[in-house]
């Protein structure tokens, strides 16, 4: 399967998840209580996945340290995202704002990992950012 299909599947799953987060927070659940179930269940699924497929786990200390850093960033980012979705007048506004990560990832990946990008793609990312700005106004 090509990467755009994976991206579309991810978009559908994450959009559905954000709508569930909005529903839960508007019905009295706290972001932390939502996320403990989401990540707890997700963790169990990943353990089964790794055991079933025999996926090798990292052993280098530097890689494990960076993975823990990613986990901490994920904790803070997801907690803030669920709070934003729950408080926004329309959950889509909050999702659009933290979707601006595409702008950051696009430009930083050019510098850090040498990712390719064209002027057309840069204009597309800038237009996305402009669209988000219109939502926030």
C-alpha positions, 0 to 999 in steps of 0.5 A: 500500500502506498503512503497516501493510503496510510495517511488517509486511514490515519486521518479517518481514525484520528478524526473519529478519535477527536470527535469521540474526545469532544463527546467525552469531554462534553459529557464530563470525562477529563482529558486524563481519564480519556487518555489513560484508556486510549493509551492503555488499550493502545499499549496492549494492542502494540504489545500483541502486535510486537509479540505476534510479528516478532518486531525487534525492539531497540536496545541502544540507550540513546534510541531508548532515551529519544523514545522516552522523550517522544513519549513525554512529548506525546503525553503533553501534546495529547493532553493539550489536544484533548483539552483544546478539543473539549473547550473549542466552540467547534472541535475542528478549530482546535484540530486545525490549529494543532494540524499546523504541525505539518508546517513545522514538520515540513520545514524542519525535515528539510533541514534535519533529514534532507527531505525533498520539497518543491515550491508547489508543496511549500505553497500548499503548506502555507495555504493550509496555515492561512486556512487555519488563520481564517478559522481562528479569526 
